[in-house]
Amino acid sequence: MSDHRITGGGIFLKTLVAAGITHVFVNWGNDHPSFLEELEKERLANGGKNALEVVTAPNEMVAMSAAQGYAQVTGKPAAVIVHVDVGTQGLGAAVHNADKGRVPILVFSGAAPHSGQGEHKGSKNEWPMWGQDVPDQAAIVRQYMRYTAQFMSAKTVAKTTLRALQFATSQPRGPVYLYARREVLEEEIESSSLDFTGPNLTPSKWPIVQLGGLSPDALQTITQAIVNAKFPLLITGATDRNLRTIPLLQKLASELSIAVFAACPTQTCFSYSHPCFVGSSYGGKNQLLDEADVIVCLEADLPWVDVNGNAARSDARVFIIDSDPLKPGMGWAHTDAEMICKVNAETALEMLLGTVQRDHLPQKVVGRSQKMDNLKKKHDAWIEQLQSTEAQPTSRTDVAVPAASVPHAYSILRATIRAAVAEYARTQNRESGATIWLNETASNHSTLFNHIRMEDDDIAKGSMILASGGSGLGWLLGASIGAVIGGRLREDKPKPDLIVAVVGDGTFIFGIPSAAYWMARRYNTPFLTVVINNGGWASPKASMMGVYPTGDGSRASGTRLTVGLGPEMIDFGGIAAAAGGAWKGKAELGNLAHVFLEAANVVLKEKRCAVVECVVEPF
């Protein structure tokens, strides 16, 4: 191929770079010859360097989970490249997570060649290509994507890619899927036609679609309702996956004495040390609904679960503020409301605060001081209850060998990590950086948010807790790799000193640990993994108990129900050690702090992964 010509595959890679994509997580196959050739040509021409950082993933789900972790930490999209229909299927539950978590990821897959007798460059020439030539490859993932498209010609690759990125990064953000047959990826055009400053090809001319703010009527109605309310309640779950909303929301709550509750949070969205923060749960009974006469649901995908005894009061005024209020990606989703506003959360909060200040609304809140005192009492009682639970090392007397309760283990882990990071920073004569926690503990999901507890000083440093946003188990290990890479590139917050990944024992296996820890060593992305070993998959049994609370299964062990992992447990750390040279340890009731500290120091000082099997009370 002449230096004056470029393939469709080369155009795609150059378009990613022009659009600001820096990292691509890949699993190569027989549809990618043009990519590999283009990357090598670029390396030879640029002193051994590529404009894109290519991260090889031996498994597609790990690749997409890594891209998600990267995007969640940086706020910027990443790209994933996989192999025909089988690689698209290999993305698995990671597609669900990116969709439900509203994470911008561009997924590209080649497709089997259409021609089979050498009519085109790239025609079928290997036996698997006939079986990989499926009727509708995009159907595998279409229902989870913001946009899907096929490259039909090398001449339209750049435009289609820019259009896809526009969908991925506009609200509601999420994954997009592009694919092309190999003949198109091998098609050549003149390099001079690829001008990223020209018409229809300038990336800056494909901006994110701006969502509006609150209408004047909505602004007036919502603020007046809050001011006149006896007990206003704001329910949130993600605050638009935007950390800039946290101080805005906290200020609004303080100014107008609003109780704040986190419902099914997907990330840190409020400080646990703020007096207006009065509760958090994943679908349990919310007693505050019985008190609230005004409810604002701000970016809450599931504000409450009705069958658990939750409902707004019949006289309550309910307002929904969300970038995706009708949830078209869910078969059923509804909350009775007086007003529904499709807006950008950050813009809406800024507008609400602007009205609060302009109209001097704090002075108009009847009994504002008393309301704040009452909120602080609720907040303090909740935190004291959490701390009381943490102070009990074990909560069960029906087991032969006592094991740590999960809240107690989390409290020790939190204190130990804070001390380890502070000491590590002290040895470098600097302030400690952030700690980013990744949470995929399944049945202990809400427990981690409540007992690791991000407070004011944590949030100020850029520390946070992240979850996948969905329920596709296996996100955490790949996401940790992406979080380490993304953390090094963080611009608006201090770079993290440590990534701590807390995962259930069964969920650990879903994460394809052999692939993940190989990647961690290959790309120098060390993180601390804490495996919460409660004997297996507690969630299926909990689901059964929700339907048959006194049935025969309620008295059966996890092993009898086929959801247990014992009695011979998996060597969690051994897998990581074999695949990626990780340190391994086992934390039990008597040595929690010691093992956690040793593991944290391995990651901080030796720059390699550490895996702690943390034995807790069995389910």
C-alpha positions in Angstrom: 0.0 0.0 0.0 1.3 3.5 -0.9 2.1 5.9 1.8 -0.4 8.2 0.1 -3.3 5.8 0.7 -5.0 4.6 3.9 -7.3 1.7 4.7 -10.7 1.8 6.3 -9.1 0.3 9.5 -6.5 3.0 9.5 -9.1 5.7 9.1 -11.0 4.4 12.1 -7.9 4.5 14.3 -6.9 8.0 13.2 -10.5 9.2 13.8 -10.4 7.9 17.4 -7.2 9.9 18.0 -8.7 13.1 16.3 -11.7 12.8 18.5 -9.6 12.7 21.7 -9.7 9.0 22.5 -6.4 8.0 24.1 -7.0 4.4 25.2 -8.3 1.4 23.3 -8.9 -2.0 25.0 -8.5 -4.7 22.4 -8.9 -8.4 21.7 -7.6 -8.9 18.2 -8.9 -11.4 15.6 -9.0 -12.3 11.9 -11.0 -9.2 11.1 -8.2 -6.8 12.2 -5.3 -7.1 9.7 -5.6 -3.5 8.7 -5.5 -2.3 12.3 -2.3 -4.2 13.1 -0.6 -3.1 9.9 -1.6 0.5 10.5 -0.4 0.5 14.1 3.0 -1.0 13.1 3.4 1.6 10.3 2.7 4.3 12.8 5.2 2.9 15.3 8.0 2.7 12.7 7.2 6.3 11.5 7.0 7.8 15.1 10.0 6.3 16.8 8.2 3.3 18.3 5.2 5.2 19.6 1.5 5.1 18.8 -1.0 7.9 19.3 -3.4 5.4 20.9 -2.5 3.5 24.0 -3.4 -0.1 23.1 -4.2 -2.3 26.0 -4.5 -6.0 25.1 -7.2 -8.0 27.0 -7.3 -11.8 26.8 -11.0 -11.7 27.4 -13.6 -9.4 25.9 -15.6 -8.8 29.1 -12.5 -7.8 30.9 -11.7 -5.4 28.1 -15.0 -3.6 28.2 -15.0 -3.6 32.0 -11.6 -2.0 31.9 -12.9 0.6 29.5 -15.8 1.3 31.8 -13.5 1.8 34.8 -11.4 4.1 32.8 -14.4 6.2 31.7 -15.9 6.3 35.2 -12.7 7.7 36.7 -11.8 10.1 33.9 -15.3 11.1 32.7 -14.0 10.5 29.1 -14.9 7.8 26.7 -12.7 4.8 25.9 -12.8 2.4 22.9 -13.0 -1.3 22.8 -12.1 -3.5 19.8 -13.4 -7.1 19.6 -13.6 -9.9 17.0 -16.6 -10.5 14.8 -19.8 -12.1 16.3 -18.0 -14.3 18.8 -16.0 -11.4 20.3 -19.2 -9.4 20.5 -20.8 -12.2 22.4 -17.7 -12.3 24.6 -18.5 -8.8 25.9 -21.2 -10.5 27.9 -22.7 -8.7 30.9 -20.2 -5.8 30.5 -22.6 -4.4 27.8 -25.4 -4.4 30.3 -23.3 -2.6 32.9 -22.2 0.1 30.5 -25.7 0.7 29.4 -27.3 0.8 32.9 -24.3 2.7 34.3 -24.6 5.3 31.5 -20.9 5.0 30.7 -19.6 6.3 27.3 -17.7 3.5 25.5 -17.3 3.0 21.8 -17.3 -0.7 20.9 -16.0 -1.7 17.4 -16.1 -5.2 16.0 -15.1 -6.4 12.6 -17.4 -8.7 10.8 -16.7 -11.7 8.6 -15.9 -10.9 4.9 -18.9 -11.1 2.6 -17.0 -12.2 -0.5 -15.5 -15.7 -0.7 -13.7 -16.0 -4.0 -11.1 -13.3 -3.7 -13.2 -10.6 -5.3 -11.9 -8.0 -2.8 -8.9 -7.5 -0.6 -9.9 -9.1 2.7 -12.1 -11.8 1.2 -12.7 -14.9 3.2 -9.5 -16.9 3.4 -9.7 -18.8 6.7 -12.2 -21.5 7.7 -13.8 -19.8 10.7 -15.1 -16.9 8.5 -18.0 -18.9 7.1 -19.4 -19.7 10.5 -18.8 -16.1 11.7 -20.8 -14.6 8.9 -24.1 -14.2 10.8 -27.3 -12.4 9.5 -27.4 -9.6 12.0 -24.3 -9.2 14.2 -25.4 -5.9 15.8 -28.6 -7.6 17.1 -26.4 -9.3 19.7 -26.0 -6.0 21.6 -28.4 -3.5 19.9 -30.9 -3.2 22.7 -28.1 -2.0 25.1 -26.6 0.6 22.7 -27.3 4.3 22.2 -26.4 3.8 18.6 -25.4 1.0 16.2 -24.1 1.3 12.7 -22.1 -0.6 10.0 -19.3 1.0 8.0 -20.4 0.5 4.4 -17.4 2.2 2.8 -14.0 3.5 3.9 -15.1 6.9 2.8 -17.7 7.1 5.5 -15.8 5.5 8.4 -14.7 8.8 10.0 -18.1 10.5 9.8 -19.8 7.4 11.2 -17.3 7.2 14.1 -17.8 10.8 15.0 -21.5 10.4 15.0 -21.3 7.4 17.2 -19.1 9.3 19.7 -21.7 12.1 19.7 -24.3 9.6 20.9 -22.0 8.0 23.4 -21.2 11.3 25.2 -24.6 13.0 25.0 -27.2 12.4 27.7 -28.1 9.8 28.5 -24.5 8.7 27.9 -23.8 5.0 27.2 -22.2 2.5 24.9 -22.3 2.6 21.1 -21.5 -0.2 18.6 -19.9 0.0 15.2 -18.9 -2.9 12.9 -17.6 -3.4 9.4 -16.8 -6.3 7.1 -13.2 -7.0 6.5 -13.4 -5.8 2.8 -14.4 -2.3 4.1 -11.6 -2.2 6.6 -9.1 -3.2 3.8 -10.5 -0.7 1.3 -8.0 2.1 0.5 -8.6 5.7 -0.2 -6.3 8.7 -0.7 -4.8 9.9 2.6 -5.3 13.5 1.6 -9.1 13.0 1.7 -8.9 12.5 5.5 -8.8 16.1 6.7 -9.9 16.5 10.3 -10.1 20.3 9.8 -12.4 20.1 6.9 -16.2 20.1 6.5 -18.0 17.2 8.4 -14.8 15.8 9.7 -13.8 18.4 12.4 -14.4 16.6 15.7 -15.2 19.9 17.5 -18.1 20.3 15.1 -19.7 17.2 16.5 -20.3 18.5 20.0 -22.1 16.8 22.9 -25.8 17.6 22.8 -26.6 20.1 25.5 -29.6 19.3 27.7 -31.4 22.3 28.9 -32.0 23.4 32.5 -35.3 23.8 34.4 -38.0 25.8 32.8 -39.0 29.0 34.7 -42.3 27.3 35.7 -40.5 24.2 37.0 -37.9 26.3 38.8 -40.6 28.3 40.6 -42.8 25.4 41.4 -40.1 23.1 42.8 -38.4 25.8 44.9 -41.7 27.0 46.4 -42.8 23.5 47.1 -39.5 22.8 49.0 -39.7 26.1 50.9 -43.3 25.5 52.0 -42.7 21.8 52.9 -42.7 20.5 56.4 -40.3 17.7 55.5 -38.8 17.9 52.0 -36.9 14.8 50.9 -34.4 14.5 48.0 -33.7 11.0 46.7 -30.7 10.4 44.5 -28.7 7.5 43.2 -25.9 8.8 41.0 -26.2 12.6 40.7 -25.7 12.2 36.9 -22.4 10.3 37.4 -20.8 13.8 37.9 -18.8 14.6 41.0 -19.2 18.3 40.4 -22.8 17.9 41.4 -21.9 16.8 45.0 -21.0 20.2 46.4 -24.0 21.8 44.6 -26.4 19.3 46.0 -24.9 19.6 49.5 -25.3 23.4 49.4 -28.9 23.2 48.2 -29.7 20.7 51.0 -28.1 23.0 53.6 -29.7 26.2 52.4 -33.3 24.8 52.3 -33.0 22.1 55.1 -33.7 19.2 52.7 -33.3 15.6 53.9 -31.2 13.5 51.4 -31.5 9.8 50.9 -29.4 7.6 48.5 -31.5 5.0 46.8 -29.5 2.2 45.0 -26.5 4.4 44.6 -24.1 3.6 41.7 -21.4 5.9 43.1 -20.6 8.4 45.8 -23.2 11.1 45.6 -23.2 12.8 49.0 -21.0 13.1 52.0 -21.7 10.9 55.0 -20.5 13.6 57.3 -23.1 16.1 56.0 -26.0 16.6 58.5 -28.7 16.4 55.8 -27.7 12.9 54.7 -30.1 10.6 56.5 -30.0 7.2 54.9 -29.1 4.9 52.1 -30.4 1.5 50.9 -30.9 -0.8 48.0 -34.6 -1.3 47.9 -35.4 -1.8 51.6 -38.0 0.0 53.6 -37.6 3.8 53.5 -39.3 5.2 56.6 -38.7 8.7 55.4 -41.3 8.4 52.7 -43.9 8.3 55.5 -42.8 11.8 56.6 -42.1 13.5 53.3 -44.6 15.9 52.0 -42.3 17.0 49.1 -40.1 14.5 47.3 -37.5 15.4 44.6 -36.1 12.4 42.7 -32.7 13.6 41.3 -31.1 11.1 38.9 -32.6 8.2 40.8 -33.1 5.2 38.6 -35.1 3.4 41.3 -36.2 5.8 44.1 -37.9 3.0 46.0 -39.3 -0.5 45.7 -43.1 -0.5 46.1 -43.6 -4.1 47.3 -41.2 -3.5 50.2 -43.9 -1.3 51.8 -42.7 1.9 50.1 -44.9 4.6 48.7 -45.1 8.4 48.7 -47.9 9.8 50.9 -51.1 10.5 49.0 -50.7 14.2 49.6 -47.0 14.3 48.8 -45.8 16.4 45.9 -43.3 14.5 43.8 -40.9 16.0 41.2 -38.5 14.1 39.0 -35.3 15.7 37.7 -33.3 13.4 35.4 -31.4 13.3 32.2 -33.3 10.1 31.3 -36.6 10.3 33.3 -38.7 7.8 31.4 -36.1 5.1 31.4 -36.8 3.6 27.9 -34.2 1.0 28.5 -36.4 -0.6 31.2 -39.5 -2.6 30.4 -41.3 -1.0 33.4 -40.4 2.1 35.3 -42.8 4.6 36.8 -43.1 7.0 39.8 -46.2 9.0 40.2 -45.1 12.6 39.9 -46.5 16.1 39.6 -43.7 17.2 37.3 -41.0 15.5 35.3 -38.0 17.5 34.1 -35.5 16.1 31.5 -32.4 18.2 32.3 -28.7 18.1 33.0 -28.4 17.6 36.8 -25.5 20.0 37.3 -27.3 22.7 35.4 -30.5 22.1 37.3 -28.8 22.3 40.6 -27.0 25.5 39.6 -30.3 27.0 38.6 -32.0 26.0 41.8 -29.2 27.5 43.9 -29.3 30.7 41.8 -33.0 31.0 42.6 -32.3 30.3 46.3 -29.8 33.1 46.5 -31.6 35.6 44.3 -34.9 35.2 46.1 -33.4 34.9 49.6 -35.2 31.6 50.0 -33.4 30.3 53.2 -35.0 33.2 55.1 -38.5 32.1 53.8 -38.1 28.4 55.0 -40.4 28.3 58.1 -38.6 26.8 61.1 -35.4 26.4 59.1 -33.1 26.2 62.1 -35.4 23.6 63.8 -35.5 21.6 60.6 -31.7 21.5 60.4 -31.5 20.4 64.0 -34.0 17.6 63.4 -32.1 16.5 60.3 -28.8 16.5 62.2 -30.4 14.3 64.9 -31.6 11.8 62.2 -28.2 11.9 60.6 -26.3 11.4 63.9 -28.7 8.6 64.9 -28.1 6.8 61.6 -24.3 7.1 61.8 -24.3 6.0 65.4 -26.3 2.9 64.4 -23.8 2.1 61.7 -20.9 2.6 64.1 -22.6 0.4 66.7 -22.9 -2.4 64.2 -19.3 -2.0 63.2 -18.2 -2.3 66.9 -19.6 -5.8 67.1 -16.8 -8.1 65.8 -19.3 -10.9 65.2 -23.0 -11.1 65.1 -23.7 -14.8 65.1 -23.4 -17.5 67.8 -24.6 -20.4 65.7 -21.2 -21.1 64.0 -18.4 -23.3 65.4 -15.7 -20.9 64.5 -16.6 -17.2 64.9 -16.0 -15.0 61.9 -16.0 -11.3 61.4 -19.3 -9.6 60.6 -19.2 -7.7 57.3 -19.7 -4.2 58.9 -16.8 -4.9 61.3 -14.5 -6.1 58.5 -15.4 -3.0 56.4 -14.7 -0.6 59.3 -11.3 -2.2 59.9 -10.5 -2.1 56.2 -11.5 1.6 56.0 -9.4 2.6 58.9 -6.4 0.6 57.8 -6.4 1.9 54.2 -6.7 5.5 55.4 -3.7 5.0 57.7 -1.6 3.2 55.1 -2.2 5.8 52.4 -1.5 8.7 54.8 1.8 7.0 55.9 2.8 6.3 52.4 2.3 10.0 51.5 4.2 11.1 54.5 7.3 9.2 53.4 7.1 11.1 50.2 6.7 14.5 52.0 3.3 15.2 50.5 -0.4 15.2 51.2 -2.2 11.9 50.7 -4.1 11.4 47.5 -7.4 9.8 46.7 -8.5 6.3 47.3 -10.9 5.0 44.8 -13.1 2.1 46.0 -14.7 -0.3 43.5 -17.7 -2.2 44.9 -19.0 -5.5 43.5 -20.0 -7.2 46.7 -23.5 -8.3 45.5 -25.4 -9.1 48.7 -23.1 -6.7 50.6 -23.4 -3.9 48.1 -25.2 -1.3 50.3 -23.2 -2.4 53.3 -20.0 -1.3 51.7 -21.3 2.2 50.8 -22.5 2.6 54.4 -19.5 1.3 56.2 -16.6 2.5 54.0 -18.4 5.9 54.1 -17.1 8.7 52.0 -16.9 11.9 54.1 -16.0 15.5 53.5 -12.2 15.0 53.6 -12.4 11.9 51.4 -14.5 13.7 48.7 -12.2 16.8 48.8 -9.3 14.5 47.9 -11.2 13.0 45.0 -11.9 9.7 46.8 -15.1 7.9 45.9 -16.9 4.6 45.7 -17.9 3.3 42.3 -20.2 0.4 41.3 -20.9 -0.9 37.8 -24.3 0.7 37.6 -25.8 -2.6 36.5 -26.1 -6.1 37.7 -23.8 -7.9 35.3 -21.3 -9.7 37.6 -17.7 -9.6 36.6 -17.1 -5.9 36.2 -14.8 -5.2 39.1 -11.4 -6.8 38.2 -11.3 -5.3 34.7 -12.7 -2.0 36.0 -9.9 -1.8 38.5 -7.3 -1.9 35.7 -9.1 0.8 33.9 -9.4 2.8 37.1 -5.7 2.7 37.7 -5.0 3.8 34.1 -7.7 6.5 34.3 -6.5 7.7 37.7 -3.1 8.5 36.3 -4.7 10.8 33.8 -7.2 12.5 36.2 -7.3 16.2 35.7 -10.0 17.7 38.0 -9.1 15.8 41.2 -5.9 14.6 42.9 -4.6 11.4 41.3 -5.4 8.3 43.4 -2.8 6.7 45.6 -4.7 3.4 45.8 -7.4 1.5 44.0 -9.3 -0.9 46.4 -11.5 -3.5 44.8 -14.0 -5.2 47.1 -15.7 -8.2 45.6 -17.9 -11.1 46.6 -16.3 -14.6 46.6 -18.6 -15.8 43.8 -18.4 -12.6 41.9 -14.6 -12.8 41.9 -14.8 -15.8 39.5 -17.1 -13.9 37.1 -14.4 -11.4 36.6 -12.1 -13.8 34.7 -9.2 -13.3 37.2 -6.6 -15.1 35.1 -7.1 -12.5 32.3 -7.4 -9.6 34.7 -4.3 -10.2 36.8 -2.2 -10.9 33.7 -3.2 -7.5 32.3 -2.5 -5.8 35.7 1.1 -7.1 35.6 1.5 -6.5 31.9 0.4 -2.8 32.1 1.6 -2.0 35.6 -1.8 -1.3 37.1 -1.5 -2.6 40.6 -4.6 -2.6 42.8 -5.8 -4.2 46.1 -8.5 -6.8 45.9 -10.5 -7.8 49.0 -12.6 -10.9 48.4 -15.4 -11.1 50.9 -15.7 -14.9 51.5 -19.1 -15.7 53.0 -19.2 -19.2 51.5 -20.8 -18.6 48.1 -23.6 -16.8 46.4 -25.8 -15.3 49.1 -27.9 -13.3 46.7 -29.8 -16.3 45.1 -30.8 -17.5 48.5 -31.9 -14.0 49.5 -34.0 -13.8 46.4 -35.6 -17.1 47.3 -36.3 -15.9 50.9 -38.0 -12.8 49.4 -40.6 -15.1 47.8 -40.5 -18.1 50.2 -39.6 -16.6 53.5 -40.7 -19.7 55.5 -40.4 -22.3 52.7 -38.3 -25.5 52.9 -35.4 -23.7 51.3 -35.3 -21.1 54.0 -33.8 -23.7 56.4 -31.3 -25.2 53.9 -27.6 -24.5 53.7 -26.0 -22.8 50.7 -24.5 -26.1 49.7 -27.8 -27.9 49.7 -29.3 -25.1 47.7 -26.4 -25.4 45.2 -25.3 -21.8 45.8 -22.4 -22.5 48.1 -18.7 -22.6 47.2 -17.5 -24.8 50.1 -16.3 -26.8 51.8 -13.2 -26.7 49.6 -12.9 -23.0 48.8 -11.3 -21.5 45.8 -7.7 -20.2 46.2 -8.5 -16.7 45.2 -5.1 -15.2 45.8 -3.4 -18.3 44.2 -5.2 -17.6 40.9 -3.9 -14.0 40.9 -0.4 -15.1 41.9 -0.3 -17.6 39.0 -1.7 -15.2 36.4 0.0 -12.0 37.5 2.5 -12.5 40.3 0.1 -11.0 42.9 0.7 -11.2 46.7 -1.9 -13.2 48.6 -3.1 -13.2 52.2 -6.0 -14.4 54.3 -7.7 -12.1 56.8 -9.8 -13.5 59.6 -11.4 -12.2 62.7 -8.1 -12.0 64.7 -5.8 -10.5 62.1 -7.9 -8.2 59.9 -5.9 -5.0 60.4 -2.5 -6.7 60.1 -3.3 -8.5 56.8 -5.1 -5.4 55.3 -2.1 -3.3 56.1 0.5 -5.7 54.7 -1.6 -6.0 51.5 -2.0 -2.2 51.1 1.8 -1.7 51.5 2.5 -4.3 48.8 0.4 -2.3 46.3 1.7 1.1 47.5 5.4 0.3 47.8 6.0 -2.8 45.6 3.6 -1.7 42.9 2.0 -5.1 42.4 -1.4 -6.5 43.0 -2.4 -7.9 46.3 -5.4 -10.2 47.0 -6.8 -10.7 50.5 -9.4 -13.4 51.1 -11.4 -11.9 53.9 -13.4 -14.6 55.8 -16.7 -13.3 57.1 -19.8 -14.8 58.6 -21.4 -17.4 56.3 -24.7 -16.6 54.8 
